Amino acid sequence: MRTAIVHDWFVNYMGSEKCVESFVNIWKDADVFSLVDHLTPEQRNLILGGKKVTTSFIQKLPFSKKHHRNYLPLFPLAIEQFDLSKYKVIISSSHAVAKGVITNADQLHISYCHTPMRYAWASYSQYVSDNNLSSIKGFILKYILHKLRIWDYVSSKRVDYFIANSNHIARRIKKIYGRDADVIYPPVDVNKFPLETNKDDYYLTVSRFVPYKKIDLIVKTFSKLKDKKLVVIGNGPELDKIKKLAGNNVELKDHQSFESLKKYMQKAKAFVFAAEEDFGITIVEAQACGTPVIAYKVGGASETVINNKTGVLFDSQTEESLTAAIEKFESSISTFDAEIIHQHASLFSRDNFERNMKNYVDEKLEEHFNL
């Protein structure tokens, strides 16, 4: 059966693109659709095996390469313009609008949902707060987001089956769309992060410096724990803020090569993660190295970290809660077995993901078309 893969946009290689990479591995003859495609040749070969992407009219609009999000109000219109009538199976990879493609009753549409549209739902209040949207311009944007929420809910009815990337997101899909979702954890290339049992005396966090990642919380906390070294790898809009918060025991490093990043993950005594993340691939990558994780227990971390076995989960995004988790980890560090942590991470491998996705789609094909 002819298969189409629909993705929101191709501009970099992140978690959602890793899922598309696996979809292309599974359905090698599938055609790929997206709002925009600005991949480098190397990224195209890695994610799509060199496939050409059918894009929307947004691809040709000014500045779509760096500022495609500025066209957010046009996303629903753009995604609905794709003619998918010749395909029997549509697999969408959606964290914005991809699941809103128009299909008919003779087609099977399965949406792998990374999250319902983040700006319109889970991050709405923070988005409004961070951008000080109290002006006329802010009122217009709030109205646009209101209309997007309506479209996002209505278009969710076009999906035959939802797959969530975690139980956390499955609950969000149920709350927002009123739809049940099966859970298949996303692919993690755990084989690229070999086990290392000899650890050095530093903690590690890796992230973009944006507000919801809570790097400021991690840095503030460790800056008060003078006897503990923290290595922070990343960059982003909050860089200046993070620099001002960092004590002498906090070492800031810009983006690293893959080999360098892997080495830091392998040798860290623990990986620290304070964000509420849908899944959190870096958490699993750290565990693949045999490195314990200290993480905020809300979101995907509660499903990928086994408390007191592969890491320590803390209750709230506060210095007090994180400090208590660090102290708990320090007092029980000898109980964490790098081999067990590594084996746990293998549950989230790309091989498992591709096997589970193929079996799921085959099962739904049988049900939908009475094969």
C-alpha positions in Angstrom: 0.0 0.0 0.0 1.3 3.5 -0.9 2.5 5.3 2.2 3.0 9.0 3.0 5.0 10.3 5.9 4.1 13.8 7.0 6.3 15.9 9.3 5.9 19.4 10.6 9.2 20.9 9.3 12.7 19.8 8.5 15.2 22.4 9.7 17.5 20.4 12.0 18.1 16.9 13.5 16.3 16.6 16.8 14.1 14.0 18.5 11.2 14.2 16.2 13.5 13.9 13.1 15.0 10.8 14.7 11.5 9.3 14.6 11.1 10.2 10.9 14.5 8.6 10.3 13.0 5.4 11.6 9.8 5.7 9.6 11.9 6.0 6.5 13.9 2.9 7.5 10.6 1.0 8.0 8.7 2.3 4.9 11.5 2.8 2.4 9.2 3.5 -0.5 7.2 6.2 1.4 6.9 9.7 0.1 7.6 12.5 2.5 5.7 15.8 3.1 6.5 18.8 5.2 5.7 22.5 5.6 9.4 23.4 4.9 12.6 21.5 4.1 15.9 23.3 4.9 18.1 20.2 5.7 21.7 20.1 4.7 22.7 17.3 2.3 24.3 15.5 5.3 21.1 15.7 7.3 19.0 14.7 4.3 21.0 11.5 3.9 20.9 10.7 7.6 17.2 11.3 8.2 15.6 10.6 4.8 18.1 8.5 3.0 18.4 11.3 0.4 14.7 11.4 -0.3 13.1 14.6 -1.7 10.5 16.3 0.4 7.2 17.7 -1.0 6.9 21.1 0.8 4.1 23.6 1.2 3.9 27.2 0.0 5.6 28.3 3.2 8.9 27.0 1.7 8.8 29.9 -0.8 7.9 32.7 1.6 10.7 35.1 2.6 13.0 34.1 5.5 11.3 30.6 5.8 14.7 29.1 6.5 15.4 30.8 9.8 12.0 32.2 10.7 9.5 29.7 9.5 7.7 29.9 12.9 6.7 33.5 12.1 4.2 32.0 9.7 2.5 30.0 12.5 -1.0 31.4 11.6 -0.6 30.0 8.1 0.4 26.5 9.2 -3.1 24.9 9.3 -3.9 26.2 5.8 -0.5 25.0 4.5 -0.8 21.5 5.9 -4.3 21.1 4.5 -3.1 21.9 0.9 -1.3 18.5 0.5 -3.1 16.2 -1.8 -2.7 12.7 -0.2 -5.6 11.1 -2.0 -3.3 8.5 -3.8 -2.0 7.1 -0.5 -3.6 4.3 1.5 -1.5 4.9 4.7 -0.5 8.2 6.2 2.0 8.3 9.1 2.3 11.8 10.6 5.0 12.9 13.0 3.3 15.8 14.7 4.2 18.3 17.4 2.4 21.2 15.7 0.1 20.7 12.7 1.2 17.5 10.7 -1.6 15.5 12.1 -4.1 18.0 10.5 -3.6 16.7 6.9 -6.9 15.9 5.2 -7.6 12.3 4.6 -10.7 10.3 3.6 -12.5 7.2 5.0 -10.6 4.9 2.7 -7.3 5.9 4.2 -5.5 4.9 7.4 -4.0 7.9 9.3 -1.8 7.0 12.3 -0.3 10.0 14.1 2.9 9.7 16.2 2.2 12.7 18.5 5.2 14.2 20.2 2.8 16.6 21.9 -0.3 18.5 21.1 0.6 21.9 19.6 2.9 23.3 22.4 2.4 27.0 21.9 -1.4 26.7 21.9 -1.7 24.4 24.9 1.0 23.3 27.4 3.3 26.3 27.0 0.6 29.0 26.3 0.8 30.7 29.7 4.6 30.8 29.8 4.7 31.9 26.1 2.4 34.8 26.9 4.3 35.7 30.1 7.8 35.5 28.5 6.8 37.8 25.6 4.9 40.4 27.7 1.9 40.1 25.5 -0.2 42.9 27.0 -0.1 45.3 24.0 -2.4 45.4 20.9 0.1 43.1 19.2 -0.2 40.7 22.2 -4.0 40.7 22.0 -3.8 39.8 18.3 -1.4 37.0 19.0 -3.6 35.6 21.8 -6.5 35.6 19.4 -4.5 33.7 16.8 -3.5 31.1 19.4 -7.2 30.9 20.4 -8.1 30.1 16.8 -5.2 27.6 16.5 -6.5 25.7 19.6 -9.9 25.4 17.9 -8.3 24.1 14.7 -6.0 21.8 16.6 -8.9 20.2 18.4 -11.1 19.8 15.3 -8.2 18.4 13.2 -7.5 15.8 15.8 -10.6 14.0 14.7 -9.0 13.3 11.3 -6.6 10.9 12.9 -7.6 7.2 13.1 -5.1 6.2 15.7 -2.8 8.2 18.0 0.6 7.0 19.3 2.1 9.0 22.1 5.9 9.2 22.8 5.2 8.7 26.6 2.4 8.1 29.0 2.8 11.8 30.0 1.9 12.8 26.4 -0.9 10.2 26.2 -2.6 11.8 29.2 -2.2 15.2 27.5 -3.7 13.9 24.3 -6.7 12.5 26.3 -7.1 15.8 28.1 -6.9 18.1 25.0 -8.3 15.9 22.2 -10.5 13.5 24.2 -8.7 10.7 22.3 -6.9 7.5 23.6 -3.3 7.1 22.6 -1.1 4.0 22.6 2.5 4.6 23.8 5.6 3.7 21.8 8.7 5.3 23.3 10.8 7.2 20.7 14.1 5.8 19.3 17.3 6.4 21.1 20.6 5.4 19.5 21.9 3.8 22.6 24.5 1.8 20.7 26.3 5.1 20.1 26.7 5.7 23.8 28.9 2.8 25.1 29.0 1.8 28.8 31.7 3.4 30.9 32.1 2.1 34.5 35.0 4.5 35.6 33.5 7.8 36.4 35.1 11.2 37.1 34.2 13.6 39.9 31.8 16.0 38.1 28.1 16.3 37.4 26.9 17.1 33.9 23.9 18.8 32.2 23.5 19.3 28.4 20.8 21.5 27.0 19.7 24.6 25.0 19.6 27.6 27.3 15.9 28.3 27.1 13.6 29.0 30.1 11.7 25.7 30.3 14.9 23.7 30.4 15.6 25.2 33.9 19.4 25.4 33.4 19.4 28.5 35.7 18.0 26.3 38.5 20.7 23.7 38.1 23.5 26.3 37.9 22.2 28.3 40.9 21.9 25.1 43.0 25.4 23.9 42.2 26.9 27.3 42.6 26.0 27.0 46.3 27.4 23.5 46.6 31.0 24.7 46.3 32.5 21.2 46.8 30.7 19.8 43.7 31.8 20.4 40.1 29.2 20.9 37.4 29.9 20.9 33.7 27.2 22.7 31.6 27.2 22.1 27.8 25.0 24.1 25.5 24.1 27.6 24.3 21.0 29.7 23.7 19.1 32.9 24.6 19.8 32.6 28.3 23.6 32.3 28.0 24.3 35.7 29.6 22.0 34.9 32.5 23.6 31.6 33.1 27.1 33.1 33.0 26.1 35.6 35.8 24.7 32.7 38.0 27.7 30.4 37.5 30.0 30.0 40.5 33.7 29.0 40.3 32.7 25.3 40.5 30.5 25.6 37.4 32.3 25.1 34.0 30.4 26.4 30.9 31.1 24.8 27.6 29.6 25.6 24.1 28.3 23.0 21.8 30.7 20.0 21.6 31.4 17.5 18.9 29.6 14.2 19.2 32.7 12.4 20.4 33.4 15.1 23.0 29.8 15.1 24.3 29.8 11.3 24.5 33.0 11.3 26.5 31.5 13.9 29.0 28.4 11.7 29.4 30.4 8.5 29.9 32.7 10.0 32.6 30.1 12.1 34.5 29.3 10.8 38.0 25.6 11.8 37.3 23.6 13.6 34.6 21.3 16.4 35.9 18.0 17.2 34.3 15.5 19.7 35.7 13.0 20.3 32.8 9.5 18.9 32.3 10.1 17.1 29.1 7.8 15.1 26.9 10.3 12.2 26.8 13.9 13.4 27.2 16.3 11.6 24.9 19.5 12.9 26.6 18.3 11.2 29.8 18.4 7.8 28.1 21.7 8.5 26.3 23.3 9.3 29.7 21.9 6.0 31.1 23.2 4.1 28.1 26.7 5.3 29.2 26.0 3.8 32.6 25.6 7.3 34.1 22.9 7.8 36.8 20.4 10.6 36.3 19.1 13.2 38.7 15.9 14.4 37.2 12.6 16.3 37.8 10.0 13.5 38.2 7.3 15.2 36.1 7.2 14.3 32.4 9.1 11.6 30.5 11.8 11.3 33.1 9.4 9.5 35.4 9.1 6.8 32.8 12.8 6.5 31.7 14.5 6.8 35.1 13.9 4.1 37.8 14.1 6.0 41.1 16.9 4.8 43.3 18.0 2.3 40.7 19.1 4.2 37.6 18.9 7.6 39.2 17.2 9.9 41.7 13.9 11.8 40.9 13.1 15.1 42.7 9.7 16.5 43.4 9.7 20.2 42.5 11.7 22.6 40.4 13.3 24.4 43.3 16.8 24.6 44.7 15.8 22.9 47.9 14.3 19.9 46.1 17.3 19.5 43.7 19.8 19.9 46.5 18.0 17.2 48.5 18.2 14.9 45.4 21.9 15.6 45.0 22.6 14.8 48.7 20.5 11.6 48.4 22.5 10.6 45.4 25.8 11.3 47.1 24.8 9.3 50.2 23.9 6.2 48.1 26.2 6.5 45.1 27.7 3.1 45.7 24.3 1.4 45.1 24.1 2.6 41.5 25.3 -0.2 39.1 26.5 1.2 35.8 25.8 -2.1 34.0 22.2 -2.2 35.2 21.7 1.4 34.2 23.1 0.6 30.8 20.9 -2.4 30.3 17.8 -0.3 31.3 18.6 2.2 28.6 18.6 -0.6 25.9 14.8 -0.8 26.3 14.6 2.5 24.4 16.7 1.4 21.4 16.0 2.3 17.8 15.6 -1.4 17.0 12.9 -1.7 19.6 11.1 1.4 18.3 11.1 0.3 14.7 9.9 -3.2 15.5 7.1 -1.8 17.7 6.1 0.7 15.1 6.0 -1.8 12.3 4.0 -4.3 14.3 1.5 -1.6 15.4 0.9 -0.3 11.9 0.6 -3.8 10.5 -2.0 -4.6 13.2 -4.0 -1.4 12.5 -3.9 -2.1 8.7 -5.5 -5.5 9.3 -8.2 -3.9 11.4 -8.9 -0.9 9.2 -8.9 -2.7 5.8 -10.1 -6.1 7.0 -7.0 -7.8 5.5 
